[in-house]
Amino acid sequence: MIRRCEPGDFEAIYAVINDAARAYRGVIAADCYGEPYMPREELSREIAAGVAFWGLEREGELESVMGLQAVRDVSLIRHAYTLTGRRNRGCGSALLARLQQDTEQPLLVGTWRAAHWAVAFYERRGFRLVPEEEKRVLLQRYWTVPERQIEESVVLADERWFAHKERS
């Protein structure tokens, strides 16, 4: 069942993110990875900044989460993670499809350049990489991330974003 996460889901969201993010260990730059990957304080700040989490729950357990954050004229897919033991079962695909239905704004997603599986996940679902020079502008306009993360990241956009860009 896909549902909007509630305040009482905080610890489950935290657990899903930090379990799944272990996939980054040894893949992304060492200075960009820490344990826990996302401390509780950072998760609290993200929620306070407007990231609304949705989760896929099976048998009473939250096994996948994905955030949606409206920022100006776009919506951002934020913090998309599935428990390590539950990957490749369609959880992320189902959540992404739900969030795509829940917004009419163009969608952007940022992820680590070295996380090839994440980039491929979004590309298989119609997202395209934005050009490198535009990536920096987008990350500075819509996200609050350090310079080092900008250097190590990519941004992907859906067709609505590319269509809007072509009309502008």
N, C-alpha and C positions, 0 to 999 in steps of 0.2 A: 504494500500500500504506500502510495506517495502522499505525503502530507507536509504542511507547513510546520516547521519546528517551533516549539514553545520554549519559554525560559527554563522549564524543567528539563529540557533536553541538552542543556549546556554541557554537562559532563560527557554525555554520549557523543556530541559533536566533537568535543575536544579529543576524545578517544579515537574516533574514526580518523580525524585529520592526522593525528600523530602516529597512528598505526600505519596508515597508507603512505605517509610522507617518508617512511623509512626507505622507500624505493629510490629516493633522491640521494641517499648516502653513497658516496663514492662516484656519483654521476654528475651532480652539479658541483660548482666550485666549492672547495672545502670551507672557504670563509663565508659562504652563503647558507651553510647547513649547520644546524645546532640541534641539541637534544634538550628539551623537546623541540620539535621543529616549530610549533606554534605554541608559545606559552599561554597560559590562561589569561593573563593580562592583555595580550595582543588580541586574543579571540574576543574578549570583552570590548576592546576598543573598536574592533571591526563591526560587531553587532551594534554598538552605540553610534557608529558612523553610517548605519543604514543597511548593512548587509543582512538580508532576510534569508535565512537558511530553510531549505526544503530537504526532506529526507525520504529515503526509501526504507521502509520498515518491513521486516518479515519475521513472523513468529515472535513479535514483541521486541525485536532487536533492531536498532538503527544500524544499517549496514552501509549506507552510502549517503553522502550529503553534498549539496551544491548550493552556493549562495547566489543571490541576485541583488544587485545594487543599482538603483537609478541614479545617474550622475549627469546633470545637465540634460543633454539631448540624446543620450545613449543609456543602455543598460549594460552592466558588466556582469559576466559570469565570474564568480569569485569562489575560491576554495572548494574545488570539486574533488572529492575523495571517496574511495570505496575501500572497505576493510580488505586487507591483503588476502585473506582466505575466501573472499567473495567476489573477486575480480572476474571479468570476462563472463558475466552472467546477465548482462544487459542493464545493470543498475544505472550506470552513468548515462547510457543512451536514453533510458526512460526519464531520468531527471532532466536531462537537457531538453528533451521534447516537451516536457511539461513547462519548463521555464520559457521556452520559445513561444509557447501558446499564451503565457501570462504577460507578455510584453509586446507592444507594437513598435517599440523603439528599436533602432539598430542595436545589435549585440556585439560586444567586444570581449575578448578573453586574453589575458596575459598568462604566459607560462614560461618556464625555464627553457631556453634554447636546447639544452642538453637532454631534456626529457622528451626524447623522440617519440615515445609511446603516447604522450599527452598531445603533442602536436599532431600526430597521425590520427588520434581519436577525433579531434575537431575537424581535421581536413576530410575525414571520411563522412562527416556530417554536414558538409557544405561550407565550412569556414575556410577562409584563405588567409595566408600570411600577408600582412601589410608590408610595404617596402621598409627597409631598415631605417631610412631617414625619417619616415613618417612615424615609425614605432616610437622613437624618442619623444616626439611631440605629443603623441597620444598618451604615453605613460606619464608624462608630466602634466597633461591637462586633466586626465580622468582618475589617476591613481595617486597615492601618496607612498612612494617607494624610494629607497635610497639610490644614489647614483650607481652603486655597484650592482644592484638588482636590475637597473635599466640596461646596463652593459651585458648582463647575462640572460636577458629575457627576449621573448618575441611577443608580438601581438597578432592575434587572428581576428578576423571580422566576418560577419555573416553577409549574405547577399544584400540585405536591406541597407547595411552600412555602405557597401560599394555602390549601390544604386543611388543613395543619397549623395554620396561624394561626387558621382558623375553629373548629377543635376546641379550641384553647387558651382 
